[in-house]
Amino acid sequence: MVKYLLFFILFLFLYTGQSFAQEVEVSAKNITDEFNKARELAFSGNGSEARSICYDILNEKPKFYDARILIGRTFSWEKNFQSGREELEKVLTEDADNKDALFAIIDLEKWAGNPDKALLNCENGLSYYPNEETFLINKIKLLQELGEESSSFQVLDDLLELNPNNEEGLALLSQYKSSRMIYKAIYQHDYEYYKKPYTRKWHLSSFQLARRNSWGTLIGKINLGDLIQDGESFWSKGLAKQFEVDAYPRVSKLSYAYLNYGYSPDDLFPRHRMGAELYHKLPNEFEASAGFRYLLFDTDYGNEDIFTFTASLAKYYRNYWFSFRTYLTPNDGELSQSYWLAARRYLRNSKNYLGIELGTGVSPDETQIYSFNYLDTDSDTEIVSTTEVYKFKSRSLRLSYQDRLLTDRFLYLVKVGYEREEYQVSQNRNVFYLSVNLSYQF
């Protein structure tokens, strides 16, 4: 008897649970259907009837924010700005980073003739989503409306750096054709230091000039390097020189490219360096890329060249950015592999962030890549050549901080790093790294 009673209770529990789940599913479906009906009515001009349906939805499900946002928008369309503002502020009080509510209240304040309030809400949105292109475009236009041309151009530059293919950004750029503020001067100094198998200090100063164009960005560089080994300068007669050109041309609405060529008359740098990479925007704020790097060194032992394949995947999520990149270098039938993981936490805006990089292996994009032929001071025998360095293991950690300096035109970036690097089989050294980057928009 007890067995049958337990079976009956189990059957009743399962049946009740299934019925409850079905009721919940039907209820959710009904709410969605009702909301879609309200949207159709709102877009066809029947705001009052749309609001009536939305209020019924909110009575049943108070946190169905899409319904309250639609109510706020219909009031805005009817120029009943105070009522619309009250509805949207209710959403933002409970869900401060609701992107749709932020977009809606920015539009409301613009239509109400309050560009200053719209800008404040835009800044609020960027505090949660510093790389959201729609917020940036709104900010550019609002700053223009308020007569702050210099600040609006800074934001436009940020937008096109984030996405060189943004069509509204490119259209806005054409308005600045007569303006001088389409250039950026950059100075960067990199320093690297280690003590094994001898004390070595590497200094590299880079002077750059970038110009923003409607088709993309062009950057000219002059790099000056000096290698100090055991207290003696590698180039006692002068600094080693390298000349480079970078370009980021627009390819399509969703794609842009990176092109690089560099030449050096001095042995410290690669004689020639080249690179090409295609970047493509993917859904959900992902970006993927694939390309190559090529370095040709002219050494005492003849020409040595390095050909590396590279690919990356990056994503923006709220006020974070994540990137994973790999370098694959074929060499003498082997494949050297390098992996880099980077993350940024944006603070006040898209130019202010804290960053971290974790890496393994050697990257051909590093400015410290030079002719690696050197001698062991004890045995006078060669330890490693340029191409063989890719076979060795290393682990890297770098921290960075970027922010504006004094005005919106100045920007600084500081990086510090530590690397545990193999320079012979089972022989490791500690490498310390410091980089300072200063840029000025004019």
C-alpha positions as CSV (number, residue, x, y, z in Angstrom):
1,M,0.0,0.0,0.0
2,V,2.8,2.4,0.9
3,K,4.5,1.6,-2.4
4,Y,1.5,2.6,-4.4
5,L,1.0,5.7,-2.3
6,L,4.6,6.8,-3.0
7,F,4.2,6.1,-6.7
8,F,1.0,8.3,-6.7
9,I,2.8,11.2,-4.9
10,L,5.7,11.0,-7.4
11,F,3.4,11.0,-10.3
12,L,1.4,14.0,-8.9
13,F,4.7,15.9,-8.3
14,L,6.0,15.3,-11.8
15,Y,2.6,16.2,-13.4
16,T,2.3,19.3,-11.3
17,G,5.8,20.4,-12.1
18,Q,5.3,19.9,-15.8
19,S,2.1,21.8,-15.8
20,F,3.7,24.7,-13.9
21,A,6.6,24.8,-16.4
22,Q,4.1,24.8,-19.3
23,E,2.2,27.7,-17.6
24,V,5.4,29.7,-17.2
25,E,6.4,29.1,-20.8
26,V,2.9,30.1,-22.0
27,S,3.0,33.2,-19.8
28,A,6.4,34.2,-21.1
29,K,5.2,33.7,-24.7
30,N,2.1,35.7,-24.1
31,I,4.1,38.6,-22.7
32,T,6.5,38.5,-25.7
33,D,3.6,38.4,-28.1
34,E,1.9,41.3,-26.3
35,F,5.1,43.4,-26.3
36,N,5.6,42.8,-30.0
37,K,2.0,43.9,-30.6
38,A,2.7,47.1,-28.5
39,R,5.8,47.8,-30.6
40,E,3.8,47.5,-33.8
41,L,1.2,49.9,-32.5
42,A,3.8,52.4,-31.3
43,F,5.7,52.4,-34.6
44,S,2.4,52.9,-36.5
45,G,1.6,56.0,-34.3
46,N,-0.8,54.5,-31.8
47,G,1.2,55.4,-28.7
48,S,-1.7,55.5,-26.3
49,E,-2.8,52.0,-27.1
50,A,0.8,50.7,-27.1
51,R,1.3,52.2,-23.6
52,S,-1.9,50.6,-22.3
53,I,-0.6,47.1,-23.3
54,C,2.9,47.9,-21.8
55,Y,1.3,48.9,-18.5
56,D,-0.6,45.6,-18.4
57,I,2.7,43.8,-19.0
58,L,4.4,45.7,-16.2
59,N,1.5,44.9,-13.8
60,E,2.2,41.2,-14.5
61,K,6.0,41.5,-14.7
62,P,7.4,44.8,-13.2
63,K,11.0,44.2,-14.3
64,F,10.1,43.8,-18.0
65,Y,12.2,46.9,-18.7
66,D,11.7,46.8,-22.5
67,A,8.0,47.7,-21.9
68,R,8.8,50.7,-19.8
69,I,11.4,51.9,-22.3
70,L,8.8,51.7,-25.1
71,I,6.5,53.7,-22.9
72,G,9.2,56.3,-22.5
73,R,9.9,56.4,-26.2
74,T,6.3,56.9,-27.2
75,F,6.0,59.8,-24.8
76,S,9.2,61.3,-26.4
77,W,7.7,60.9,-29.9
78,E,4.7,62.8,-28.7
79,K,6.9,65.5,-27.2
80,N,5.6,64.7,-23.7
81,F,9.2,64.8,-22.5
82,Q,8.6,65.0,-18.8
83,S,6.5,61.8,-18.7
84,G,9.0,60.0,-20.9
85,R,11.9,61.1,-18.8
86,E,10.1,59.8,-15.6
87,E,9.6,56.4,-17.2
88,L,13.2,56.1,-18.4
89,E,14.6,57.2,-15.1
90,K,12.7,54.5,-13.4
91,V,14.4,51.9,-15.5
92,L,17.9,53.5,-15.0
93,T,17.3,53.7,-11.2
94,E,16.8,49.9,-11.1
95,D,19.1,49.0,-14.0
96,A,21.7,51.7,-14.3
97,D,23.6,50.2,-17.3
98,N,20.6,49.3,-19.4
99,K,21.9,50.2,-22.8
100,D,18.5,50.7,-24.5
101,A,17.3,53.0,-21.7
102,L,20.4,55.0,-22.0
103,F,20.0,55.4,-25.8
104,A,16.3,56.4,-25.3
105,I,17.0,59.1,-22.7
106,I,19.8,60.5,-24.9
107,D,17.4,60.8,-27.8
108,L,14.7,62.3,-25.5
109,E,17.0,65.1,-24.2
110,K,18.2,65.8,-27.8
111,W,14.6,66.2,-29.0
112,A,13.8,68.2,-25.9
113,G,16.5,70.7,-26.8
114,N,18.8,69.8,-23.9
115,P,22.1,68.9,-25.5
116,D,24.0,69.4,-22.2
117,K,21.7,66.8,-20.5
118,A,22.0,64.5,-23.4
119,L,25.8,64.7,-23.2
120,L,25.7,63.9,-19.5
121,N,23.6,60.8,-20.2
122,C,26.0,59.9,-23.1
123,E,29.0,60.2,-20.7
124,N,27.0,58.0,-18.3
125,G,26.6,55.4,-21.0
126,L,30.3,55.5,-21.9
127,S,31.2,54.9,-18.2
128,Y,29.6,51.5,-18.7
129,Y,30.4,50.9,-22.4
130,P,33.5,53.1,-23.2
131,N,33.9,51.5,-26.7
132,E,30.3,51.5,-27.7
133,E,30.3,53.2,-31.1
134,T,26.7,54.6,-30.9
135,F,27.5,56.4,-27.7
136,L,30.7,57.8,-29.2
137,I,28.8,59.1,-32.3
138,N,26.2,60.8,-30.1
139,K,29.0,62.4,-28.1
140,I,30.7,63.7,-31.2
141,K,27.5,65.3,-32.5
142,L,26.5,66.7,-29.1
143,L,30.0,68.3,-28.6
144,Q,29.7,69.8,-32.1
145,E,26.2,71.2,-31.2
146,L,27.7,72.7,-28.0
147,G,30.5,74.3,-30.0
148,E,33.3,72.2,-28.6
149,E,35.0,71.4,-31.9
150,S,38.3,70.4,-30.5
151,S,36.8,67.9,-28.0
152,S,34.5,66.5,-30.6
153,F,37.5,65.7,-32.9
154,Q,39.3,63.9,-30.1
155,V,36.3,61.6,-29.7
156,L,36.0,61.2,-33.5
157,D,39.7,60.1,-33.5
158,D,38.9,57.6,-30.7
159,L,36.0,56.2,-32.7
160,L,38.0,55.8,-35.9
161,E,40.9,54.2,-34.0
162,L,38.3,51.7,-32.6
163,N,36.7,51.1,-35.9
164,P,38.3,52.6,-39.0
165,N,35.2,51.6,-41.1
166,N,32.6,53.4,-39.1
167,E,30.6,55.1,-41.8
168,E,29.1,57.9,-39.7
169,G,32.6,58.6,-38.3
170,L,34.1,58.8,-41.8
171,A,31.3,61.2,-42.8
172,L,32.0,63.3,-39.8
173,L,35.8,63.3,-40.6
174,S,35.1,64.9,-44.0
175,Q,33.8,67.9,-42.1
176,Y,37.2,68.4,-40.6
177,K,39.1,68.5,-44.0
178,S,39.9,72.1,-43.5
179,S,41.0,71.6,-39.9
180,R,44.6,71.2,-38.9
181,M,43.7,68.7,-36.2
182,I,44.1,65.6,-38.3
183,Y,47.7,64.8,-37.3
184,K,49.2,63.0,-34.3
185,A,52.8,63.3,-33.2
186,I,54.1,60.4,-31.2
187,Y,57.3,59.8,-29.2
188,Q,58.1,56.4,-27.7
189,H,61.1,55.1,-25.8
190,D,61.7,51.5,-25.0
191,Y,64.3,50.2,-22.6
192,E,65.2,46.5,-22.0
193,Y,67.8,45.2,-19.6
194,Y,69.4,41.9,-18.6
195,K,72.7,40.6,-17.1
196,K,73.2,37.1,-18.7
197,P,75.5,36.1,-20.3
198,Y,76.7,39.7,-20.1
199,T,75.1,43.0,-19.0
200,R,73.1,44.4,-21.9
201,K,70.9,47.5,-22.2
202,W,68.8,48.2,-25.2
203,H,67.5,51.7,-25.9
204,L,65.0,52.5,-28.7
205,S,63.5,55.9,-29.5
206,S,60.7,56.1,-32.0
207,F,59.5,59.4,-33.6
208,Q,56.2,59.0,-35.4
209,L,53.8,61.2,-37.3
210,A,50.3,59.9,-38.1
211,R,47.6,61.4,-40.3
212,R,44.0,60.4,-40.3
213,N,42.4,60.2,-43.8
214,S,39.0,59.2,-45.1
215,W,40.5,56.0,-46.5
216,G,42.4,55.1,-43.2
217,T,45.5,56.1,-41.3
218,L,49.1,56.6,-42.5
219,I,52.1,56.6,-40.0
220,G,55.7,57.4,-40.7
221,K,58.4,56.4,-38.2
222,I,62.0,57.0,-37.5
223,N,63.5,54.5,-35.0
224,L,66.9,55.2,-33.3
225,G,68.4,52.3,-31.4
226,D,71.5,51.7,-29.3
227,L,72.8,48.5,-27.8
228,I,75.0,48.9,-24.7
229,Q,77.0,45.7,-23.9
230,D,79.2,45.6,-20.8
231,G,79.1,49.4,-20.7
232,E,80.2,49.9,-24.3
233,S,77.8,51.2,-27.0
234,F,77.3,48.9,-29.9
235,W,77.2,52.0,-32.1
236,S,79.9,54.3,-30.7
237,K,79.8,56.4,-33.9
238,G,76.1,57.0,-33.7
239,L,72.7,55.5,-33.2
240,A,71.4,52.7,-35.5
241,K,68.5,53.9,-37.7
242,Q,65.4,52.3,-39.0
243,F,62.7,53.9,-41.2
244,E,59.1,52.5,-41.2
245,V,55.7,53.2,-42.8
246,D,52.5,51.8,-41.4
247,A,49.1,52.1,-43.1
248,Y,45.6,51.1,-41.9
249,P,43.5,51.3,-45.1
250,R,39.8,50.7,-45.2
251,V,38.9,47.5,-47.2
252,S,35.1,47.2,-46.8
253,K,32.4,48.2,-44.4
254,L,33.5,45.5,-41.9
255,S,37.2,45.1,-42.8
256,Y,40.4,47.1,-42.7
257,A,44.1,46.1,-43.2
258,Y,47.4,46.7,-41.6
259,L,50.4,47.2,-43.9
260,N,54.0,47.7,-42.8
261,Y,57.4,48.2,-44.5
262,G,60.6,49.1,-42.7
263,Y,64.2,49.5,-43.9
264,S,67.5,50.0,-42.0
265,P,71.0,50.6,-43.3
266,D,72.4,49.4,-40.0
267,D,73.0,45.8,-38.9
268,L,71.4,46.3,-35.5
269,F,67.9,46.3,-37.1
270,P,66.4,44.0,-39.7
271,R,67.5,45.2,-43.2
272,H,63.9,44.9,-44.3
273,R,60.8,44.2,-42.4
274,M,57.3,43.7,-43.8
275,G,53.9,42.9,-42.5
276,A,50.3,42.6,-43.7
277,E,47.1,41.7,-41.8
278,L,43.4,41.8,-42.5
279,Y,41.0,42.7,-39.7
280,H,37.3,41.9,-39.8
281,K,34.5,42.9,-37.6
282,L,32.3,40.0,-36.4
283,P,28.9,40.0,-34.6
284,N,28.7,40.6,-30.8
285,E,31.7,43.0,-30.8
286,F,34.2,40.4,-31.8
287,E,37.1,41.1,-34.2
288,A,39.3,38.6,-36.0
289,S,42.5,39.0,-38.0
290,A,45.1,37.0,-39.9
291,G,48.3,38.0,-41.6
292,F,52.1,37.6,-41.7
293,R,55.4,39.3,-40.6
294,Y,58.7,39.1,-42.5
295,L,62.1,40.1,-41.2
296,L,65.4,39.9,-43.2
297,F,68.7,40.3,-41.4
298,D,72.0,41.0,-43.1
299,T,74.6,39.4,-40.8
300,D,78.2,38.4,-40.9
301,Y,77.1,34.9,-41.8
302,G,74.9,36.0,-44.7
303,N,71.2,36.8,-44.9
304,E,68.8,35.3,-42.4
305,D,65.1,35.7,-42.8
306,I,62.1,35.0,-40.5
307,F,58.6,34.5,-41.9
308,T,55.8,34.4,-39.3
309,F,52.1,33.7,-39.6
310,T,49.9,35.5,-37.1
311,A,46.2,35.5,-36.2
312,S,44.2,37.2,-33.4
313,L,40.7,37.2,-31.9
314,A,39.5,40.2,-29.8
315,K,36.3,41.2,-28.1
316,Y,34.9,44.2,-26.3
317,Y,32.7,43.5,-23.3
318,R,31.2,46.5,-21.4
319,N,34.3,48.3,-20.1
320,Y,36.7,45.4,-20.9
321,W,38.7,44.4,-23.9
322,F,40.3,41.0,-24.4
323,S,42.7,39.8,-27.1
324,F,44.4,36.6,-27.9
325,R,47.1,36.5,-30.6
326,T,49.4,33.7,-31.9
327,Y,52.6,33.8,-33.9
328,L,53.6,30.7,-35.8
329,T,57.2,30.7,-37.2
330,P,58.4,27.7,-39.4
331,N,62.1,27.2,-39.1
332,D,64.2,24.2,-40.3
333,G,61.3,21.8,-40.3
334,E,60.0,22.9,-36.9
335,L,57.2,25.3,-35.9
336,S,58.0,27.9,-33.2
337,Q,54.9,29.0,-31.4
338,S,54.2,32.2,-29.5
339,Y,51.0,33.2,-27.7
340,W,49.9,36.5,-26.2
341,L,46.8,37.2,-24.1
342,A,46.0,40.8,-23.3
343,A,43.2,42.5,-21.3
344,R,42.2,46.1,-20.6
345,R,39.9,47.6,-18.0
346,Y,38.7,50.9,-19.2
347,L,38.2,53.5,-16.5
348,R,36.8,57.0,-17.3
349,N,36.7,56.7,-21.1
350,S,38.2,54.7,-24.0
351,K,41.6,56.4,-23.6
352,N,42.0,55.7,-19.9
353,Y,42.7,52.1,-19.0
354,L,44.7,49.6,-17.1
355,G,46.2,46.7,-19.1
356,I,47.9,43.4,-18.6
357,E,49.7,41.2,-21.1
358,L,50.8,37.6,-20.7
359,G,53.0,36.0,-23.3
360,T,55.0,33.0,-24.3
361,G,57.7,32.9,-27.0
362,V,59.1,35.7,-29.2
363,S,56.9,38.1,-31.1
364,P,58.2,39.6,-34.4
365,D,56.2,42.8,-33.6
366,E,58.5,43.6,-30.7
367,T,60.8,46.6,-31.2
368,Q,63.6,44.7,-29.3
369,I,64.1,42.3,-32.3
370,Y,67.5,42.9,-33.6
371,S,70.4,40.8,-35.0
372,F,70.8,38.2,-32.2
373,N,74.3,37.0,-33.2
374,Y,76.6,37.4,-30.2
375,L,79.6,35.6,-28.6
376,D,80.0,34.0,-25.2
377,T,82.6,36.1,-23.5
378,D,84.2,33.1,-21.8
379,S,84.5,30.7,-24.8
380,D,84.3,33.1,-27.7
381,T,81.8,30.8,-29.4
382,E,78.5,31.8,-31.0
383,I,75.5,31.2,-28.7
384,V,72.5,31.9,-30.8
385,S,71.6,33.4,-34.2
386,T,68.6,35.5,-35.1
387,T,66.4,32.7,-36.4
388,E,67.3,30.3,-33.6
389,V,66.0,32.6,-30.9
390,Y,62.5,31.6,-31.9
391,K,63.2,28.1,-30.7
392,F,63.7,29.1,-27.1
393,K,61.1,29.4,-24.3
394,S,60.1,32.5,-22.5
395,R,57.3,33.8,-20.2
396,S,56.3,37.4,-20.1
397,L,54.2,39.7,-18.0
398,R,53.5,43.3,-18.7
399,L,51.4,46.0,-17.0
400,S,50.2,49.2,-18.7
401,Y,48.4,52.4,-17.9
402,Q,47.1,55.0,-20.3
403,D,45.4,58.4,-19.7
404,R,45.1,61.9,-21.0
405,L,47.8,64.4,-19.9
406,L,46.9,68.0,-19.0
407,T,44.5,68.4,-22.0
408,D,42.5,66.1,-24.4
409,R,45.3,66.5,-27.0
410,F,48.0,64.9,-24.9
411,L,48.0,61.2,-24.2
412,Y,50.6,59.1,-22.3
413,L,51.1,55.3,-22.0
414,V,53.4,53.6,-19.6
415,K,54.3,49.9,-19.7
416,V,56.5,47.9,-17.3
417,G,57.4,44.2,-17.9
418,Y,59.3,41.2,-16.7
419,E,60.3,38.2,-18.8
420,R,61.9,34.9,-17.9
421,E,63.8,34.1,-21.1
422,E,65.8,31.1,-22.2
423,Y,68.9,32.1,-24.1
424,Q,70.6,28.7,-24.3
425,V,69.1,25.2,-23.6
426,S,68.2,25.1,-19.9
427,Q,69.9,28.5,-19.4
428,N,67.5,31.3,-18.3
429,R,67.8,35.0,-17.6
430,N,65.6,37.8,-16.1
431,V,64.7,40.5,-18.6
432,F,63.2,43.9,-17.4
433,Y,61.3,46.2,-19.7
434,L,60.0,49.8,-19.6
435,S,58.2,51.7,-22.3
436,V,56.9,55.3,-22.3
437,N,54.7,56.6,-25.1
438,L,53.6,60.3,-25.5
439,S,51.3,61.5,-28.2
440,Y,49.9,64.9,-29.2
441,Q,46.9,65.7,-31.5
442,F,47.1,68.8,-33.7
